[in-house]
Amino acid sequence: MKRAMGWQLYRWVWELRSPLHIGMPPAGMLNRCRLYIPARVLWGALTAELARVLKGNSFPEYFYFEVGEALRKKLRLTYLFPATCHNGAWRAWLPLYEQAQGLMWYLENKIGQSGFPDRIFRRYLLDTLPGTAIDPHTDTAAEGTLRELECIMTHWRPIDDLISGPVAMVGYVLIREWPFRDISLEKICELHVGGDTRYGLGHLHLIEWGEAKDIFGLSVETDCESPLVKEASFTLAHACAPALNGALELILGWDWGKGLSNFDGKSTLWVPGSSSMEKDKKDNWQINEWGIWTIVTGS
């Protein structure tokens, strides 16, 4: 039997150069924002940027689909999480659902130690931008369109010495075989991610790229058909599993020419940070082509 080609694991750090909006269900007039960048959103931004670069910055039309399919088959992306710089090293803040506390956020190397409840953590990272639609006949705000757009800021609101400075987004990429000869992935240094990019939001700049041995401290098996995150007690992506301590969310994508679609037949998924129902239980998870984690039966 032919041996599966291994995956090469890299860690990358993107600094925010403008506010970032990753949409989630709204609350009244407030368009709420996620605190992380899902893998599918990142895949879309990479597809758009690579297609333009490979076509000499001209409008690539149907070339988007070809580039997107190549990336989907040859890459696996993790979610990107907000990070702050500590002693010259970027450390991500990761979500974790805990019994009797709900969703908490911890530094990646201090899981389970002093963290912040989700409602508190959002205060240090988010701000809102007002907006409305303009009535073209009167040049005034159209009735019923006043809204606020929640965004991740480019700088943290300071918390003593724990959080300060610029905001970055940290994650990992696994490459089995890079499909483009004209440019390497680490040469893509600018991305425009999320909503309202036409108005200047979501500008990311690559500031770190390098080989990695684990994903946020979790060991990874790379010599297999799909990368395997081993012995994780909580998820760092939307996940498919029988029962976890966390929250379920209906996730659908929009595919060009096909309309709404789910993720390989899975649409109701556990949100990032969902943890095992049994204390100290650890599971193995496969990362699929959309960055969704699927529990390995019998792990």
FIROMI-735959 format. One record per residue (C-alpha): residue number from 1; residue in one letter; x, y, z. Coordinates in Angstrom, 1 decimal, decimal comma. Example, Ala and Ser with C-alpha at 12.3 -4.5 7.8 and 13.67 -1.06 7.14 Angstrom:
2
pos / code / X / Y / Z
1 / A / 12,3 / -4,5 / 7,8
2 / S / 13,7 / -1,1 / 7,1
This chain:
299
pos / code / X / Y / Z
1 / M / 0,0 / 0,0 / 0,0
2 / K / 1,3 / 3,4 / -0,9
3 / R / 2,3 / 5,5 / 2,1
4 / A / 0,4 / 8,8 / 2,5
5 / M / 2,5 / 11,9 / 1,8
6 / G / 3,2 / 13,8 / 5,0
7 / W / 2,1 / 17,4 / 5,9
8 / Q / 4,4 / 20,2 / 6,7
9 / L / 3,3 / 22,3 / 9,6
10 / Y / 3,9 / 26,1 / 9,9
11 / R / 2,9 / 28,7 / 12,3
12 / W / 2,0 / 32,2 / 11,1
13 / V / 1,3 / 35,5 / 12,8
14 / W / -0,8 / 38,3 / 11,1
15 / E / -0,9 / 41,8 / 12,6
16 / L / -4,1 / 43,8 / 12,2
17 / R / -3,5 / 47,0 / 10,2
18 / S / -7,2 / 48,0 / 10,3
19 / P / -10,3 / 46,9 / 12,3
20 / L / -11,5 / 43,4 / 11,5
21 / H / -15,1 / 42,2 / 11,3
22 / I / -16,0 / 38,5 / 11,3
23 / G / -19,7 / 38,3 / 11,4
24 / M / -21,9 / 36,3 / 13,7
25 / P / -25,7 / 36,4 / 14,5
26 / P / -26,6 / 40,1 / 15,3
27 / A / -28,2 / 41,5 / 18,5
28 / G / -30,8 / 44,1 / 17,5
29 / M / -29,0 / 46,9 / 15,7
30 / L / -25,6 / 45,6 / 16,7
31 / N / -23,8 / 43,5 / 14,0
32 / R / -21,7 / 41,3 / 16,3
33 / C / -18,1 / 40,0 / 15,7
34 / R / -16,4 / 36,8 / 16,3
35 / L / -13,1 / 36,9 / 18,2
36 / Y / -11,4 / 34,5 / 15,8
37 / I / -11,0 / 33,9 / 12,1
38 / P / -12,6 / 30,6 / 10,9
39 / A / -10,5 / 28,6 / 8,5
40 / R / -13,1 / 28,9 / 5,7
41 / V / -12,9 / 32,7 / 5,9
42 / L / -9,1 / 32,6 / 5,7
43 / W / -9,3 / 30,2 / 2,8
44 / G / -11,5 / 32,7 / 0,9
45 / A / -9,1 / 35,5 / 1,5
46 / L / -6,1 / 33,4 / 0,4
47 / T / -7,9 / 32,3 / -2,7
48 / A / -8,7 / 35,9 / -3,7
49 / E / -5,2 / 37,2 / -3,1
50 / L / -3,4 / 34,3 / -4,8
51 / A / -5,7 / 34,5 / -7,8
52 / R / -5,0 / 38,2 / -8,3
53 / V / -1,2 / 37,7 / -7,8
54 / L / -1,1 / 34,8 / -10,3
55 / K / -3,1 / 36,8 / -12,8
56 / G / -0,8 / 39,8 / -12,5
57 / N / -3,3 / 41,8 / -10,4
58 / S / -5,9 / 41,7 / -13,1
59 / F / -9,5 / 40,6 / -12,4
60 / P / -9,2 / 36,7 / -12,5
61 / E / -12,8 / 35,9 / -13,1
62 / Y / -13,3 / 32,1 / -13,0
63 / F / -9,7 / 31,6 / -11,9
64 / Y / -10,9 / 32,0 / -8,4
65 / F / -12,5 / 28,6 / -8,5
66 / E / -9,4 / 26,8 / -9,7
67 / V / -7,2 / 28,4 / -7,1
68 / G / -9,7 / 27,7 / -4,3
69 / E / -10,0 / 24,1 / -5,2
70 / A / -6,2 / 23,7 / -5,3
71 / L / -5,9 / 25,2 / -1,9
72 / R / -8,7 / 23,1 / -0,4
73 / K / -7,1 / 19,9 / -1,5
74 / K / -3,4 / 20,7 / -0,7
75 / L / -3,8 / 22,8 / 2,5
76 / R / -5,3 / 22,4 / 5,9
77 / L / -5,9 / 25,7 / 7,9
78 / T / -6,5 / 26,2 / 11,6
79 / Y / -8,5 / 29,0 / 13,0
80 / L / -6,7 / 32,2 / 13,8
81 / F / -7,0 / 33,5 / 17,4
82 / P / -6,2 / 36,9 / 18,8
83 / A / -2,7 / 37,3 / 20,2
84 / T / -0,6 / 39,7 / 22,3
85 / C / 3,2 / 40,1 / 22,3
86 / H / 4,9 / 38,9 / 25,6
87 / N / 8,7 / 39,4 / 25,8
88 / G / 9,1 / 39,4 / 22,1
89 / A / 6,9 / 36,3 / 21,5
90 / W / 3,3 / 36,3 / 20,2
91 / R / 1,0 / 34,3 / 22,4
92 / A / -2,6 / 33,6 / 21,4
93 / W / -5,7 / 33,8 / 23,6
94 / L / -7,7 / 30,6 / 23,3
95 / P / -11,3 / 29,8 / 24,3
96 / L / -12,3 / 27,1 / 26,7
97 / Y / -15,8 / 26,2 / 28,1
98 / E / -15,6 / 25,3 / 31,7
99 / Q / -18,2 / 23,9 / 34,1
100 / A / -20,0 / 26,5 / 36,1
101 / Q / -18,0 / 29,3 / 34,4
102 / G / -19,0 / 29,1 / 30,7
103 / L / -16,7 / 30,3 / 28,0
104 / M / -13,3 / 31,5 / 29,2
105 / W / -10,2 / 32,9 / 27,5
106 / Y / -6,7 / 31,9 / 28,4
107 / L / -3,2 / 32,5 / 27,1
108 / E / -2,1 / 29,5 / 25,1
109 / N / 0,7 / 28,5 / 27,6
110 / K / -1,5 / 29,2 / 30,7
111 / I / -4,7 / 27,1 / 30,0
112 / G / -6,8 / 26,8 / 33,1
113 / Q / -4,9 / 29,5 / 35,0
114 / S / -6,0 / 33,1 / 35,3
115 / G / -8,3 / 33,9 / 32,4
116 / F / -11,2 / 36,1 / 31,5
117 / P / -14,9 / 35,3 / 31,0
118 / D / -16,0 / 35,9 / 27,4
119 / R / -18,1 / 39,0 / 28,2
120 / I / -15,1 / 40,6 / 29,9
121 / F / -12,5 / 39,6 / 27,3
122 / R / -14,6 / 41,1 / 24,5
123 / R / -14,3 / 44,5 / 26,2
124 / Y / -10,5 / 44,5 / 25,8
125 / L / -10,6 / 43,5 / 22,1
126 / L / -13,8 / 45,0 / 20,5
127 / D / -15,1 / 48,4 / 19,5
128 / T / -18,0 / 49,5 / 17,4
129 / L / -18,3 / 51,6 / 14,2
130 / P / -21,6 / 53,4 / 13,5
131 / G / -23,1 / 53,1 / 10,0
132 / T / -26,3 / 53,7 / 8,1
133 / A / -27,6 / 53,6 / 4,5
134 / I / -28,0 / 57,0 / 2,8
135 / D / -31,3 / 57,9 / 1,0
136 / P / -30,1 / 59,0 / -2,5
137 / H / -33,0 / 61,4 / -2,9
138 / T / -32,4 / 63,4 / 0,3
139 / D / -28,8 / 62,6 / 1,2
140 / T / -30,0 / 61,7 / 4,7
141 / A / -30,0 / 58,5 / 6,7
142 / A / -32,5 / 56,1 / 5,4
143 / E / -35,1 / 55,2 / 8,0
144 / G / -34,5 / 52,0 / 9,9
145 / T / -30,9 / 51,5 / 8,7
146 / L / -28,9 / 52,9 / 11,7
147 / R / -26,6 / 50,2 / 13,0
148 / E / -23,3 / 49,5 / 14,8
149 / L / -20,6 / 47,2 / 13,4
150 / E / -18,6 / 45,4 / 16,1
151 / C / -14,9 / 45,1 / 15,2
152 / I / -11,7 / 43,7 / 16,5
153 / M / -9,5 / 46,7 / 17,2
154 / T / -5,9 / 47,1 / 16,0
155 / H / -4,7 / 47,6 / 19,6
156 / W / -5,7 / 46,0 / 22,9
157 / R / -7,3 / 48,0 / 25,7
158 / P / -4,6 / 47,7 / 28,3
159 / I / -5,0 / 45,4 / 31,3
160 / D / -2,0 / 46,1 / 33,6
161 / D / 1,0 / 44,3 / 32,0
162 / L / -1,0 / 41,3 / 30,8
163 / I / -2,5 / 42,8 / 27,6
164 / S / -1,3 / 45,8 / 25,7
165 / G / 0,0 / 46,8 / 22,3
166 / P / -1,1 / 45,8 / 18,8
167 / V / -3,4 / 42,9 / 18,1
168 / A / -2,3 / 40,0 / 16,0
169 / M / -4,0 / 36,8 / 14,8
170 / V / -2,1 / 33,5 / 15,2
171 / G / -2,7 / 30,1 / 13,7
172 / Y / -1,2 / 27,3 / 11,7
173 / V / -1,2 / 26,0 / 8,2
174 / L / -0,4 / 22,4 / 7,0
175 / I / 0,9 / 21,9 / 3,5
176 / R / 1,0 / 18,5 / 1,7
177 / E / 2,1 / 19,8 / -1,7
178 / W / 2,2 / 23,5 / -2,7
179 / P / 0,2 / 23,7 / -6,0
180 / F / 1,7 / 26,9 / -7,4
181 / R / 5,2 / 27,3 / -8,8
182 / D / 5,2 / 31,0 / -9,4
183 / I / 4,8 / 32,0 / -5,7
184 / S / 5,3 / 30,4 / -2,3
185 / L / 2,8 / 30,8 / 0,5
186 / E / 5,1 / 32,8 / 2,8
187 / K / 5,4 / 35,4 / 0,1
188 / I / 1,7 / 36,3 / 0,5
189 / C / 2,2 / 39,1 / 3,1
190 / E / -1,1 / 41,0 / 2,8
191 / L / -4,6 / 39,7 / 3,2
192 / H / -8,1 / 41,4 / 3,4
193 / V / -10,3 / 39,2 / 5,5
194 / G / -13,9 / 39,4 / 6,7
195 / G / -16,7 / 41,9 / 6,1
196 / D / -16,5 / 45,4 / 4,6
197 / T / -13,0 / 44,9 / 3,1
198 / R / -14,1 / 47,4 / 0,4
199 / Y / -14,2 / 50,1 / 3,1
200 / G / -10,8 / 49,3 / 4,5
201 / L / -11,6 / 46,7 / 7,1
202 / G / -9,8 / 43,4 / 7,7
203 / H / -6,3 / 44,3 / 6,5
204 / L / -3,8 / 41,8 / 7,8
205 / H / 0,0 / 41,9 / 7,4
206 / L / 2,2 / 38,8 / 7,9
207 / I / 4,9 / 39,4 / 10,5
208 / E / 6,0 / 35,9 / 11,4
209 / W / 6,3 / 32,6 / 9,5
210 / G / 8,1 / 29,5 / 10,5
211 / E / 8,1 / 25,7 / 10,9
212 / A / 6,2 / 24,3 / 13,9
213 / K / 6,0 / 21,0 / 15,8
214 / D / 2,6 / 21,4 / 17,5
215 / I / -0,6 / 23,4 / 17,3
216 / F / -1,0 / 25,7 / 20,3
217 / G / 0,9 / 23,1 / 22,3
218 / L / -1,1 / 20,1 / 21,1
219 / S / 0,8 / 17,3 / 19,3
220 / V / 0,0 / 16,7 / 15,7
221 / E / 0,3 / 13,6 / 13,5
222 / T / 1,2 / 14,7 / 10,0
223 / D / 2,1 / 11,4 / 8,3
224 / C / -1,5 / 10,5 / 7,4
225 / E / -4,2 / 11,3 / 4,9
226 / S / -5,7 / 14,1 / 7,1
227 / P / -3,8 / 15,8 / 9,9
228 / L / -4,6 / 14,5 / 13,4
229 / V / -4,6 / 16,7 / 16,5
230 / K / -3,8 / 14,3 / 19,4
231 / E / -5,0 / 14,2 / 23,0
232 / A / -6,9 / 17,5 / 23,0
233 / S / -9,4 / 18,1 / 25,8
234 / F / -11,1 / 21,0 / 24,0
235 / T / -11,5 / 22,1 / 20,4
236 / L / -9,9 / 25,0 / 18,6
237 / A / -12,3 / 25,1 / 15,7
238 / H / -15,9 / 24,3 / 15,0
239 / A / -16,2 / 20,6 / 15,7
240 / C / -18,2 / 17,5 / 15,0
241 / A / -18,6 / 15,2 / 18,0
242 / P / -21,4 / 13,4 / 19,8
243 / A / -21,5 / 15,5 / 23,0
244 / L / -19,3 / 18,2 / 24,4
245 / N / -19,5 / 20,9 / 27,1
246 / G / -20,1 / 24,0 / 25,1
247 / A / -22,5 / 25,5 / 22,6
248 / L / -23,9 / 24,3 / 19,2
249 / E / -24,0 / 26,6 / 16,2
250 / L / -25,6 / 26,2 / 12,8
251 / I / -22,8 / 26,8 / 10,2
252 / L / -23,4 / 27,1 / 6,5
253 / G / -21,2 / 28,3 / 3,6
254 / W / -21,9 / 30,0 / 0,3
255 / D / -20,4 / 28,1 / -2,7
256 / W / -20,1 / 29,8 / -6,0
257 / G / -22,7 / 28,4 / -8,4
258 / K / -24,2 / 26,1 / -5,7
259 / G / -25,7 / 28,4 / -3,2
260 / L / -25,8 / 27,5 / 0,5
261 / S / -23,9 / 24,4 / 1,5
262 / N / -22,9 / 22,6 / 4,7
263 / F / -19,4 / 21,2 / 5,6
264 / D / -19,3 / 17,7 / 4,3
265 / G / -22,8 / 17,0 / 5,5
266 / K / -22,2 / 18,6 / 8,9
267 / S / -23,9 / 21,9 / 9,6
268 / T / -24,7 / 21,9 / 13,4
269 / L / -21,3 / 22,1 / 15,0
270 / W / -19,7 / 22,7 / 18,4
271 / V / -18,2 / 26,1 / 18,7
272 / P / -14,4 / 26,6 / 19,4
273 / G / -13,5 / 26,1 / 23,0
274 / S / -16,1 / 23,3 / 23,5
275 / S / -14,6 / 20,7 / 25,9
276 / S / -15,0 / 17,1 / 26,9
277 / M / -17,9 / 16,2 / 29,2
278 / E / -15,6 / 14,0 / 31,2
279 / K / -12,9 / 15,6 / 33,3
280 / D / -9,3 / 15,1 / 32,0
281 / K / -10,6 / 13,1 / 29,0
282 / K / -8,6 / 13,8 / 25,8
283 / D / -9,6 / 13,0 / 22,3
284 / N / -8,0 / 12,8 / 18,8
285 / W / -9,4 / 15,1 / 16,1
286 / Q / -9,0 / 15,1 / 12,3
287 / I / -8,8 / 18,5 / 10,6
288 / N / -10,8 / 18,4 / 7,4
289 / E / -10,5 / 20,6 / 4,3
290 / W / -12,6 / 23,4 / 5,8
291 / G / -10,7 / 23,4 / 9,1
292 / I / -13,5 / 21,6 / 10,9
293 / W / -12,3 / 19,2 / 13,6
294 / T / -14,0 / 15,8 / 13,6
295 / I / -13,6 / 13,5 / 16,6
296 / V / -11,9 / 10,1 / 15,8
297 / T / -14,1 / 7,3 / 16,9
298 / G / -12,7 / 5,2 / 19,7
299 / S / -10,1 / 7,9 / 20,7
